[in-house]
Amino acid sequence: MPDERVAAAVRRGEMPMLRAYRLWFEHARKCGDGCKGTPKAQDGCEDGRRLWGTYRLTRIGKSGATS
């Protein structure tokens, strides 16, 4: 149980860029619709491409950060 609290505390203070990447990564690991095993994020499913686009915008400081 303490591990869950630590993970929750870390995620609360997470940088927007890292959060966007984590959301894309978690999606890509589980996606059976084209993202899992795809060498390029741009070749994944629609949701995966949207998450990757959000990450790229967040990485360069544009609005597109996830809330």
C-alpha positions, 0 to 999 in steps of 0.5 A: 500500500505505501508504494501506491501512495508514493506513486500517487504523490509523484504523479501529482507533481509530475511535469506536463511533458512527462505526464504526456509521455507516460500517458502515450507509453501506457496506451502504446503498451496495451493498445491492440489496435495498432500501437503495440509493436509499431516502430513509429508512434505516427504509425499507431492508432488514432488515439495513440497518434493524438497522445503522441501529438500532445506529448510533442506539443508539450515537449516544445512548450506549446499548449496541448498539455494534458490536464 
